[in-house]
C-alpha cells in the first residue's frame, strides 16, 4: 500500500496542503475546528509529518547536542543523558550525544559546528571550554547549557552539583568523628582539559581550612604521572603506599570519586587495615557501586541534573516546560547531601 502524503490529508480534510502543514505544526493561525479536521484525517490515513520536512519548514532541526567528556556508559554521563532524554524526547527533540576526549578533539569539533549548524541547542557536560572555544560557541548563536562545568559563565544557562558544598560536608563529618589528620586521594592524568572533578582537590583544601585543619594535618595523595588511566587496583596501591608513608598519619581519606574510594577500601583491607576502625574513607558521587560497597559518600543526582539542563534548553528556545521538572534561575547550583554508610567511624587516635 502506498504511503499517504500531505496531499491525501488535505483532500480528505477539504483544506489546502499549507493548512495541513500549519495545523500539524501547531501554528496559531488555524482554527480549532480546522485543526481537529486535519488531525482526524491524518489519523485516518496514518499520516505523520517527516521530521526532516518539518525541520526544513520551520528552520529548526529539533535536535539538541549533548557534549560529554567521558564514555557514554560511564555512570555520570549515562545518567545525564537519561535525564536529558526524559525531558526532550516527549517534546519532539532528538538528543545527539557526542564525546570529547581531549583538547584536539574539542578544537576539531567546534571548528565544524558552525558549518554544520545541525542542532537547535547544545549541552556541555562536565568539562570546561577554553577561551577560544567559548568565543566560538558564542559566535554560533546557539543556546548553550552547562552541566557540572567548573566555570559556566560562557553558557546561557547552567546547573551543577556544588563540589565545594559537598566536600565541606565530608570534611565536617570527619572533624566531628575526631579525625585530627585527613587526606584527599586523587588520580593524576596529565591533560589539557579541565573537568568538573578537577575542582574537588581545591574544594577539599578549602573545606579543611574552614574546619580548622592546618597544613600539618592535611595531605594530598596522588598517583604517579601517567598518560592513560591506571587499573584501579594499581592506582589504589600507589595511593595507599603514600598514605602509609605520610608523616601526617591521616586516619581518614576523602576520595575524588566513588571508584577511587572503593579501590582504596579494598587495598587498605588487603594490607590488613580495618575500614573504618583504622582508616575512614568517603567517596563522592553516590554511584550505584557505592551502595553495593556500603560506602559513605557525597550524593549527587545526574539524572536530575540532566532533566534540569533539558528544561533550561526548552526555556532558552521559548518552549513550554513540563510541569514535573524544576526550573529556577538560569544558573543553578544544587547542594549535594552526605550519605552515611559503613566506611566512616570515630577516630581513637
Buried (B, 14 or more C-beta within 10 A) or exposed (E): EEEBEBEBBBBBBEBEBEBBBBBBEEEEEBEEEBBEBBBEBBEEBEBEBEBEEBBEEEEBBBBBBBBBBBEEEBBBBBBBBBBBBBBBEEBEBBBBBBBBBEBEBBBEBBEEBEEEEEBBBBBBBBBBBBEEBBEBBEEBEBBBBBBBBBEBEBBBBBBBBBBBBBBBBBBBBBBEBEBBBBBBBBBEEEBEBBBBBBBBBEBBBBBBEBBEBEEEBBBEBBBEEBEEEBEBEBBBBBBBEBBBEBEBBBBBBBBBBBBBBBBBBBBBEEEEBEBBEBBBBBBBBBBEBBEEBEBBBBBBBBBBBBBBBBBBBBBBBEBEBBEEBEBEEBBBBBEBBBBEBEBBBEBEE
